[in-house]
Amino acid sequence: MAGDNQNRQSAIAAAIFLLVAGLALYFMPNIVLWIGGFSPILAVIVGVAVIGAFFGVLWVRSRYQKR
């Protein structure tokens, strides 16, 4: 039964990650356009940071699961 609890926790974590990432990616164009009104360079940095965070989380998770 311990494996079932682990699978449930993994599924909940994956669902939360997908929800947060999905919302961030859905609203990112509006946020970047709003920031771009102040500074285009800052808008690019924010866009790259959001996309980089998505891949960063996946990279950290893959490194953690190799152990």
Biopython code that builds the backbone (N, CA, C, O; Angstrom):
import numpy as np
from Bio.PDB.StructureBuilder import StructureBuilder

atoms = [
    (1, "MET", "N", (0.804, -1.203, 0.000)),
    (1, "MET", "CA", (0.000, 0.000, 0.000)),
    (1, "MET", "C", (0.850, 1.271, 0.000)),
    (1, "MET", "O", (0.362, 2.354, -0.325)),
    (2, "ALA", "N", (2.131, 1.128, 0.370)),
    (2, "ALA", "CA", (2.982, 2.313, 0.396)),
    (2, "ALA", "C", (3.193, 2.861, -1.012)),
    (2, "ALA", "O", (3.338, 4.070, -1.191)),
    (3, "GLY", "N", (3.210, 1.979, -2.010)),
    (3, "GLY", "CA", (3.376, 2.414, -3.394)),
    (3, "GLY", "C", (2.192, 3.220, -3.883)),
    (3, "GLY", "O", (2.350, 4.152, -4.672)),
    (4, "ASP", "N", (0.987, 2.858, -3.409)),
    (4, "ASP", "CA", (-0.205, 3.614, -3.802)),
    (4, "ASP", "C", (-0.140, 5.042, -3.302)),
    (4, "ASP", "O", (-0.520, 5.972, -4.013)),
    (5, "ASN", "N", (0.343, 5.221, -2.072)),
    (5, "ASN", "CA", (0.463, 6.566, -1.508)),
    (5, "ASN", "C", (1.487, 7.385, -2.289)),
    (5, "ASN", "O", (1.287, 8.574, -2.535)),
    (6, "GLN", "N", (2.585, 6.737, -2.675)),
    (6, "GLN", "CA", (3.615, 7.428, -3.461)),
    (6, "GLN", "C", (3.066, 7.843, -4.820)),
    (6, "GLN", "O", (3.326, 8.954, -5.282)),
    (7, "ASN", "N", (2.308, 6.954, -5.464)),
    (7, "ASN", "CA", (1.717, 7.280, -6.758)),
    (7, "ASN", "C", (0.711, 8.417, -6.640)),
    (7, "ASN", "O", (0.648, 9.285, -7.511)),
    (8, "ARG", "N", (-0.069, 8.415, -5.576)),
    (8, "ARG", "CA", (-1.048, 9.476, -5.364)),
    (8, "ARG", "C", (-0.359, 10.824, -5.164)),
    (8, "ARG", "O", (-0.781, 11.834, -5.726)),
    (9, "GLN", "N", (0.701, 10.832, -4.362)),
    (9, "GLN", "CA", (1.438, 12.077, -4.128)),
    (9, "GLN", "C", (2.071, 12.577, -5.421)),
    (9, "GLN", "O", (2.080, 13.780, -5.681)),
    (10, "SER", "N", (2.599, 11.671, -6.230)),
    (10, "SER", "CA", (3.196, 12.060, -7.508)),
    (10, "SER", "C", (2.139, 12.635, -8.444)),
    (10, "SER", "O", (2.391, 13.613, -9.148)),
    (11, "ALA", "N", (0.964, 12.030, -8.450)),
    (11, "ALA", "CA", (-0.111, 12.516, -9.310)),
    (11, "ALA", "C", (-0.593, 13.889, -8.864)),
    (11, "ALA", "O", (-0.867, 14.747, -9.703)),
    (12, "ILE", "N", (-0.700, 14.109, -7.571)),
    (12, "ILE", "CA", (-1.119, 15.419, -7.055)),
    (12, "ILE", "C", (-0.075, 16.477, -7.389)),
    (12, "ILE", "O", (-0.420, 17.582, -7.806)),
    (13, "ALA", "N", (1.202, 16.141, -7.206)),
    (13, "ALA", "CA", (2.276, 17.092, -7.523)),
    (13, "ALA", "C", (2.284, 17.428, -9.008)),
    (13, "ALA", "O", (2.474, 18.585, -9.382)),
    (14, "ALA", "N", (2.079, 16.431, -9.850)),
    (14, "ALA", "CA", (2.055, 16.662, -11.294)),
    (14, "ALA", "C", (0.863, 17.538, -11.681)),
    (14, "ALA", "O", (0.989, 18.418, -12.532)),
    (15, "ALA", "N", (-0.286, 17.299, -11.061)),
    (15, "ALA", "CA", (-1.476, 18.103, -11.364)),
    (15, "ALA", "C", (-1.278, 19.555, -10.948)),
    (15, "ALA", "O", (-1.661, 20.469, -11.679)),
    (16, "ILE", "N", (-0.687, 19.768, -9.790)),
    (16, "ILE", "CA", (-0.426, 21.136, -9.331)),
    (16, "ILE", "C", (0.561, 21.826, -10.262)),
    (16, "ILE", "O", (0.374, 22.987, -10.627)),
    (17, "PHE", "N", (1.618, 21.105, -10.648)),
    (17, "PHE", "CA", (2.613, 21.687, -11.546)),
    (17, "PHE", "C", (1.991, 22.057, -12.891)),
    (17, "PHE", "O", (2.247, 23.139, -13.421)),
    (18, "LEU", "N", (1.174, 21.160, -13.441)),
    (18, "LEU", "CA", (0.528, 21.448, -14.723)),
    (18, "LEU", "C", (-0.433, 22.624, -14.629)),
    (18, "LEU", "O", (-0.522, 23.427, -15.557)),
    (19, "LEU", "N", (-1.148, 22.730, -13.523)),
    (19, "LEU", "CA", (-2.070, 23.850, -13.334)),
    (19, "LEU", "C", (-1.320, 25.172, -13.259)),
    (19, "LEU", "O", (-1.681, 26.137, -13.934)),
    (20, "VAL", "N", (-0.279, 25.215, -12.441)),
    (20, "VAL", "CA", (0.496, 26.458, -12.288)),
    (20, "VAL", "C", (1.205, 26.815, -13.590)),
    (20, "VAL", "O", (1.188, 27.973, -14.007)),
    (21, "ALA", "N", (1.828, 25.830, -14.236)),
    (21, "ALA", "CA", (2.530, 26.092, -15.493)),
    (21, "ALA", "C", (1.544, 26.517, -16.576)),
    (21, "ALA", "O", (1.827, 27.427, -17.356)),
    (22, "GLY", "N", (0.403, 25.868, -16.623)),
    (22, "GLY", "CA", (-0.610, 26.226, -17.616)),
    (22, "GLY", "C", (-1.120, 27.643, -17.431)),
    (22, "GLY", "O", (-1.276, 28.383, -18.403)),
    (23, "LEU", "N", (-1.380, 28.026, -16.186)),
    (23, "LEU", "CA", (-1.840, 29.394, -15.924)),
    (23, "LEU", "C", (-0.751, 30.413, -16.256)),
    (23, "LEU", "O", (-1.032, 31.468, -16.824)),
    (24, "ALA", "N", (0.479, 30.093, -15.901)),
    (24, "ALA", "CA", (1.583, 31.012, -16.195)),
    (24, "ALA", "C", (1.744, 31.196, -17.706)),
    (24, "ALA", "O", (1.926, 32.317, -18.181)),
    (25, "LEU", "N", (1.676, 30.106, -18.452)),
    (25, "LEU", "CA", (1.835, 30.200, -19.903)),
    (25, "LEU", "C", (0.614, 30.850, -20.560)),
    (25, "LEU", "O", (0.747, 31.522, -21.582)),
    (26, "TYR", "N", (-0.564, 30.656, -19.983)),
    (26, "TYR", "CA", (-1.772, 31.256, -20.543)),
    (26, "TYR", "C", (-1.756, 32.780, -20.406)),
    (26, "TYR", "O", (-2.129, 33.496, -21.335)),
    (27, "PHE", "N", (-1.319, 33.272, -19.239)),
    (27, "PHE", "CA", (-1.319, 34.706, -18.990)),
    (27, "PHE", "C", (-0.016, 35.395, -19.385)),
    (27, "PHE", "O", (0.069, 36.622, -19.340)),
    (28, "MET", "N", (1.004, 34.620, -19.772)),
    (28, "MET", "CA", (2.301, 35.203, -20.083)),
    (28, "MET", "C", (2.257, 36.254, -21.202)),
    (28, "MET", "O", (2.905, 37.291, -21.056)),
    (29, "PRO", "N", (1.537, 36.049, -22.302)),
    (29, "PRO", "CA", (1.539, 37.089, -23.339)),
    (29, "PRO", "C", (1.015, 38.438, -22.835)),
    (29, "PRO", "O", (1.572, 39.485, -23.167)),
    (30, "ASN", "N", (-0.051, 38.412, -22.038)),
    (30, "ASN", "CA", (-0.585, 39.666, -21.497)),
    (30, "ASN", "C", (0.402, 40.327, -20.547)),
    (30, "ASN", "O", (0.576, 41.545, -20.569)),
    (31, "ILE", "N", (1.044, 39.521, -19.716)),
    (31, "ILE", "CA", (2.009, 40.058, -18.763)),
    (31, "ILE", "C", (3.208, 40.646, -19.493)),
    (31, "ILE", "O", (3.675, 41.734, -19.155)),
    (32, "VAL", "N", (3.706, 39.923, -20.494)),
    (32, "VAL", "CA", (4.874, 40.400, -21.246)),
    (32, "VAL", "C", (4.530, 41.686, -22.015)),
    (32, "VAL", "O", (5.342, 42.610, -22.068)),
    (33, "LEU", "N", (3.352, 41.746, -22.598)),
    (33, "LEU", "CA", (2.956, 42.978, -23.299)),
    (33, "LEU", "C", (2.825, 44.147, -22.332)),
    (33, "LEU", "O", (3.211, 45.270, -22.653)),
    (34, "TRP", "N", (2.279, 43.883, -21.143)),
    (34, "TRP", "CA", (2.149, 44.951, -20.149)),
    (34, "TRP", "C", (3.526, 45.442, -19.694)),
    (34, "TRP", "O", (3.758, 46.648, -19.605)),
    (35, "ILE", "N", (4.434, 44.510, -19.407)),
    (35, "ILE", "CA", (5.795, 44.891, -18.995)),
    (35, "ILE", "C", (6.520, 45.566, -20.155)),
    (35, "ILE", "O", (7.316, 46.481, -19.948)),
    (36, "GLY", "N", (6.240, 45.109, -21.382)),
    (36, "GLY", "CA", (6.877, 45.704, -22.555)),
    (36, "GLY", "C", (6.539, 47.172, -22.744)),
    (36, "GLY", "O", (7.289, 47.902, -23.390)),
    (37, "GLY", "N", (5.410, 47.615, -22.184)),
    (37, "GLY", "CA", (5.078, 49.037, -22.223)),
    (37, "GLY", "C", (6.063, 49.879, -21.428)),
    (37, "GLY", "O", (6.252, 51.061, -21.717)),
    (38, "PHE", "N", (6.686, 49.275, -20.434)),
    (38, "PHE", "CA", (7.676, 49.983, -19.622)),
    (38, "PHE", "C", (9.076, 49.792, -20.174)),
    (38, "PHE", "O", (9.833, 50.749, -20.336)),
    (39, "SER", "N", (9.414, 48.525, -20.464)),
    (39, "SER", "CA", (10.762, 48.217, -20.945)),
    (39, "SER", "C", (10.727, 46.941, -21.783)),
    (39, "SER", "O", (10.434, 45.868, -21.255)),
    (40, "PRO", "N", (11.018, 47.040, -23.068)),
    (40, "PRO", "CA", (11.034, 45.830, -23.898)),
    (40, "PRO", "C", (12.075, 44.799, -23.454)),
    (40, "PRO", "O", (11.846, 43.594, -23.561)),
    (41, "ILE", "N", (13.193, 45.268, -22.966)),
    (41, "ILE", "CA", (14.243, 44.351, -22.513)),
    (41, "ILE", "C", (13.766, 43.567, -21.286)),
    (41, "ILE", "O", (14.007, 42.365, -21.179)),
    (42, "LEU", "N", (13.095, 44.250, -20.371)),
    (42, "LEU", "CA", (12.569, 43.579, -19.186)),
    (42, "LEU", "C", (11.494, 42.558, -19.576)),
    (42, "LEU", "O", (11.386, 41.499, -18.957)),
    (43, "ALA", "N", (10.710, 42.878, -20.590)),
    (43, "ALA", "CA", (9.682, 41.937, -21.058)),
    (43, "ALA", "C", (10.321, 40.668, -21.604)),
    (43, "ALA", "O", (9.830, 39.568, -21.353)),
    (44, "VAL", "N", (11.396, 40.810, -22.338)),
    (44, "VAL", "CA", (12.105, 39.630, -22.859)),
    (44, "VAL", "C", (12.668, 38.808, -21.709)),
    (44, "VAL", "O", (12.590, 37.580, -21.725)),
    (45, "ILE", "N", (13.231, 39.475, -20.718)),
    (45, "ILE", "CA", (13.802, 38.768, -19.564)),
    (45, "ILE", "C", (12.721, 37.993, -18.817)),
    (45, "ILE", "O", (12.937, 36.849, -18.418)),
    (46, "VAL", "N", (11.565, 38.614, -18.628)),
    (46, "VAL", "CA", (10.464, 37.933, -17.931)),
    (46, "VAL", "C", (9.976, 36.734, -18.745)),
    (46, "VAL", "O", (9.737, 35.664, -18.184)),
    (47, "GLY", "N", (9.828, 36.900, -20.041)),
    (47, "GLY", "CA", (9.395, 35.793, -20.891)),
    (47, "GLY", "C", (10.362, 34.633, -20.859)),
    (47, "GLY", "O", (9.952, 33.478, -20.743)),
    (48, "VAL", "N", (11.638, 34.930, -20.961)),
    (48, "VAL", "CA", (12.660, 33.877, -20.918)),
    (48, "VAL", "C", (12.678, 33.215, -19.542)),
    (48, "VAL", "O", (12.865, 32.002, -19.446)),
    (49, "ALA", "N", (12.487, 33.992, -18.484)),
    (49, "ALA", "CA", (12.489, 33.431, -17.131)),
    (49, "ALA", "C", (11.315, 32.472, -16.919)),
    (49, "ALA", "O", (11.479, 31.424, -16.296)),
    (50, "VAL", "N", (10.145, 32.820, -17.427)),
    (50, "VAL", "CA", (8.977, 31.946, -17.258)),
    (50, "VAL", "C", (9.179, 30.636, -18.008)),
    (50, "VAL", "O", (8.929, 29.561, -17.462)),
    (51, "ILE", "N", (9.630, 30.720, -19.254)),
    (51, "ILE", "CA", (9.868, 29.501, -20.029)),
    (51, "ILE", "C", (11.027, 28.708, -19.413)),
    (51, "ILE", "O", (10.966, 27.481, -19.331)),
    (52, "GLY", "N", (12.065, 29.401, -18.987)),
    (52, "GLY", "CA", (13.203, 28.725, -18.360)),
    (52, "GLY", "C", (12.825, 28.045, -17.058)),
    (52, "GLY", "O", (13.345, 26.974, -16.745)),
    (53, "ALA", "N", (11.924, 28.655, -16.292)),
    (53, "ALA", "CA", (11.478, 28.033, -15.039)),
    (53, "ALA", "C", (10.743, 26.734, -15.311)),
    (53, "ALA", "O", (10.901, 25.759, -14.576)),
    (54, "PHE", "N", (9.938, 26.719, -16.364)),
    (54, "PHE", "CA", (9.212, 25.503, -16.735)),
    (54, "PHE", "C", (10.195, 24.368, -17.016)),
    (54, "PHE", "O", (10.043, 23.271, -16.478)),
    (55, "PHE", "N", (11.190, 24.620, -17.846)),
    (55, "PHE", "CA", (12.167, 23.587, -18.163)),
    (55, "PHE", "C", (13.092, 23.310, -16.981)),
    (55, "PHE", "O", (13.566, 22.185, -16.818)),
    (56, "GLY", "N", (13.351, 24.316, -16.162)),
    (56, "GLY", "CA", (14.183, 24.110, -14.981)),
    (56, "GLY", "C", (13.556, 23.145, -13.993)),
    (56, "GLY", "O", (14.243, 22.291, -13.432)),
    (57, "VAL", "N", (12.259, 23.274, -13.780)),
    (57, "VAL", "CA", (11.566, 22.356, -12.878)),
    (57, "VAL", "C", (11.617, 20.938, -13.431)),
    (57, "VAL", "O", (11.855, 19.990, -12.682)),
    (58, "LEU", "N", (11.397, 20.784, -14.722)),
    (58, "LEU", "CA", (11.472, 19.450, -15.319)),
    (58, "LEU", "C", (12.885, 18.869, -15.226)),
    (58, "LEU", "O", (13.044, 17.669, -15.000)),
    (59, "TRP", "N", (13.896, 19.697, -15.395)),
    (59, "TRP", "CA", (15.280, 19.234, -15.306)),
    (59, "TRP", "C", (15.608, 18.792, -13.878)),
    (59, "TRP", "O", (16.218, 17.742, -13.676)),
    (60, "VAL", "N", (15.204, 19.593, -12.892)),
    (60, "VAL", "CA", (15.471, 19.244, -11.494)),
    (60, "VAL", "C", (14.747, 17.956, -11.125)),
    (60, "VAL", "O", (15.296, 17.110, -10.419)),
    (61, "ARG", "N", (13.525, 17.809, -11.599)),
    (61, "ARG", "CA", (12.761, 16.590, -11.305)),
    (61, "ARG", "C", (13.442, 15.362, -11.916)),
    (61, "ARG", "O", (13.497, 14.306, -11.285)),
    (62, "SER", "N", (13.958, 15.497, -13.134)),
    (62, "SER", "CA", (14.636, 14.348, -13.754)),
    (62, "SER", "C", (15.915, 14.004, -13.006)),
    (62, "SER", "O", (16.245, 12.826, -12.862)),
    (63, "ARG", "N", (16.631, 14.997, -12.534)),
    (63, "ARG", "CA", (17.852, 14.742, -11.752)),
    (63, "ARG", "C", (17.512, 14.067, -10.429)),
    (63, "ARG", "O", (18.234, 13.181, -9.973)),
    (64, "TYR", "N", (16.416, 14.488, -9.822)),
    (64, "TYR", "CA", (16.006, 13.904, -8.542)),
    (64, "TYR", "C", (15.579, 12.444, -8.709)),
    (64, "TYR", "O", (15.858, 11.618, -7.839)),
    (65, "GLN", "N", (14.913, 12.120, -9.808)),
    (65, "GLN", "CA", (14.421, 10.764, -10.009)),
    (65, "GLN", "C", (15.522, 9.783, -10.398)),
    (65, "GLN", "O", (15.325, 8.572, -10.293)),
    (66, "LYS", "N", (16.671, 10.274, -10.841)),
    (66, "LYS", "CA", (17.773, 9.375, -11.191)),
    (66, "LYS", "C", (18.399, 8.743, -9.949)),
    (66, "LYS", "O", (19.077, 7.721, -10.054)),
    (67, "ARG", "N", (18.184, 9.326, -8.799)),
    (67, "ARG", "CA", (18.798, 8.809, -7.565)),
    (67, "ARG", "C", (18.128, 7.554, -7.103)),
    (67, "ARG", "O", (18.517, 6.986, -6.082)),
]
sb = StructureBuilder()
sb.init_structure("model")
sb.init_model(0)
sb.init_chain("A")
sb.init_seg("    ")
for serial, (resi, resn, name, xyz) in enumerate(atoms, 1):
    if name == "N":
        sb.init_residue(resn, " ", resi, " ")
    sb.init_atom(name, np.array(xyz, "f"), 0.0, 1.0, " ", f" {name:<3s}", serial, name[0])
structure = sb.get_structure()
